[in-house]
Amino acid sequence: MSDLNVSCIQRFSTGDGPGIRTTVFLKGCNLKCPWCHNPENISPIPQMLEYKYANKIVSYGKIMSTEQIVSDIMEDIEFYRAGNGGVTISGGEPMLQYEGVAELSKQLHNNGVSVIIDTAGSVPWDNFAAVFDHTDIFYYDYKTASENDCKNVCGGDKSLILSNLNKLIIKGKNVHVRIPLIPGFNMGETDCENISDDLLSAKVKYVDLLPFHRLGSAKYEALNLEYAYKNTPPSNVDTVTYIKRIYSKYFIVNVE
């Protein structure tokens, strides 16, 4: 039996993969992206978010056994079957808890539930190897081609991220590369071309573009944290269309 540090379990999610899904958000991340829209999942420590405008306090973070999680998830098995859905394991960075994630994924597969793991990839390859056999799709964030920005802005290891991506594709896994569009960080033409070069070297064929939004703003306020992008407007249609045109020279592109 394995335990996982769970932030929350979100039922009837339609934005974390195909069909009706349950998303298991795990707590703890080894990156520090200043635009993160799930800041409550960065620290592994349990936290209380006080939403003053709604006079509401929400708790995030508790240790749960994989058996507990599966029991909760299986209550909705008929919805997954009817809607071609399943479970998405997200974070934070779920691959930091790879042993528990591997056990959870195995139990879900044994119950006929498909599994997506949403990762930023900045973890040792052995972590991926542990979950390899029981993961249907990897959602794989790729934020920048700059080693300096990856390290000093995001806190990640670009060479490791790219190496893991390449290995997953070589081994035939279904990988959805997702590029968050961050104003002032990775939306310039040169940024897009450099990211494309990286992804082409890893044999990527499809990319999903994630336009910038500020839906996590209230969480920063509830955590009493400063949100670096609080005054940054969401991506406009013309800019996203222009960026899509750049990536479409090399990949099949979807805008989420």
N, C-alpha and C positions, 0 to 999 in steps of 0.2 A: 504494500500500500504506500502511495506517495502523497505528499501534501503540496499544495500550491498556495502562494500568496495572492489572493484574489482581490481585486479592487471592487468589481461589481459584475453581475451577470445580467445582460440586457436581452430580454426576450423580444421576439417579433421584430428583429432588426431587418431593414431592407437596404441598408447602405454598406454592408460589409460582406458582399458576395451575392451569388445568385440565389433566388428564391427566398423563402422565409427562413430566417436564421436566428440562432441564439449566439450572441457574442460574449465570450468569456474574456473580460479585461483583467490582465494580471498586473500587479503592482511592482514597480521597479524598472528603471531604464538606465543604461550606461551612456546615453547621449544627453545632450543639453541644448537641443534646438530651441532657439528663442521664440519661434512661432508655434511651438507645440500646442495643439488644441485639446490635449488631455493632460494638463499639468498635474492633475491629481494622481497620475500613474507614474510620475517620475521617481519620487521617493518610495522606497520599499516600506516605509513606516506608516502605520495607520494614521489617517488624517480626517479631521472634521471640517467640512466646508460650510461656512455660514453665509447663506444668501440673504443679506439684510433686506433687500428690496421685496423679498417674498416671505420674510420672517420664517425662514426654514433652515434647518441644519441637517446636512447629509453626511453620513459616515462612509468612508472608503477604506477598505483594507481589512481582510480577515483571512486566517489560515483555514483552508478547507481540504478535505481529503478528495482524491479523485473519485472515490465512490460516492461521496456527497454530491459532487458536481454532476456526475453522470446521472444520478437519481433525479436531480432537478431537471436536467436537460431532457430526460426520457419522458417526462410528463407531456412534452410537446411533439413526440415522435410522429404523430399522424399529420401534423402541420408540415414537417419536413418532407414527409413522403408525398403529400398532396401537392406541395409547392416546389419540389425539386430543390429543397434547401439543405440545411445542415448546421454545422457549428463553425464559427470563426474564433480562433484563439488570438487575442490581440494584447495590447499593452498601452504604455510601457513597452518593454522588449521581452516578449514571451520566451525567447530562446535563452535568456539568462536562467530560466527555470526548466531547462530542457529535459531533465529526468522526469519531473512531474508531468510536463507536456507530452512526453513520449508515452507515459502510462495512460494519460487521459485520452490521447489520440487512439491508442490501441483499444481501449475499452469502448470508445465511440464506434470505431470501425467494427468491432465485434458485435455491436448492436445495430449495424447497418446505417450508421450516420456518417456522412461525408465531413471532412475536416479541411479547413483553410487555416494556415498560420500566417499572420501578418507580422513581418519582421523588417528591421533595418539592416540586418546582415552583418553587423560589426561584432561577431562572436567567433570563437574557434570553430573550424569545420567539424570537429567531433560532435559539437552540439547538434549540427544539422544531421549528421550521420545517425544520431540516436533517434530522431523523429522521422527519418526518411521513409520508412516502410509504411507508415500509417498517416501520411499527409497527402491529400489529393491535390491541393493547390497551395503554392506559396505566393502571398502578396509581398512584393519585395520593393521597398522604398529605395530610390536612387536620387540623391539630393544635389550632388555636385561632382564635377570632374576635378575640382581643385583639391589637392592633398592638403594644402594649408587651410582652406575653408572647412574641409571635412574635419580636420583635427581641432582647429582653434575656434570655430564657430559651433560645430555640431558635437565635437568630442569623439568622433569616430575615426576608424582606420580605413582609409580609402582602398589601399591595396588588399586588405582582408575582405572588405565588402565586395570588391570586384572579383576577387578570386573565388569567393563562395558562390557568387552569382554564376560565374563561368562553370563551376563544378556541377551545380544543380542542373544547368541546361545540358551540359555534356552527358549527364546521367539520365537525361530524358524526363526530368520532372516538369510538371506544368507550372511555369513561373509567370506571374503577371507583374511586370516591372511598372512601378507607379512613381511618377515624378511630381512631387508637390511644387507648384509654381509659386515662388516666394519673391515678392517685389524687392528689387535692390540686391538680390542674392544670386538667382539662377535664371533670370528671365531675359537676359540680353542675348543677342544673336550668337555671340562668341560662346557664351555659356551653353546654349543649346547645341551648338556644333561640337563642343568639346565633350559634353555628355553623350552625344550621339556616337562619337568616336569610341568612347569607353564601351558603350552598349554593343556596338557592332563588333568590337573585339571579343565580347562574351557571347556572340552569336544570338543576340536578342532579335526577335522579329516583331514583337508587339509591345506597345507602351500605352499606359493610361496616364493622362494628364489630370492633375488634381488642382483646379483653380483655387487661388488663395481666398480664404474667408476668415471671419473673426468670431466664429461660433463659440470659441473657448474663452472669450473675454470675461464672461461672468464668473468663470471658475477661478481665474487669476484674482479677481476682486474678492471672491469668497475665501481664497487662501491667503489674502493680504499680501499678494505678490504684484510686482510691477510687470505689466505686459508690454513688451517692447514694440508690438505691432498694433497697439490700441488705436492709433490714429491713421493706420494704413488702410486705404479703401480696398474692398474686394476687387479681384481681377475683373476687368471689363471685357465684354464680348469681343471687341475688335482686337485687343491685345492677345487674348487666348487664341483667336482665329489665326493671327500672325504666327504665334509660336507653334500651333498645330501644323501650319504649312511647312515650317522648318523641319519638324520631326517626321512629317509625312514623306519627305524625300528619302527616308531610310527605313521607316517602319510603318506597320499598320497601326493607326493611332485612334484611341478612344478618349473622349473628354468626359469625365465623370461630373 
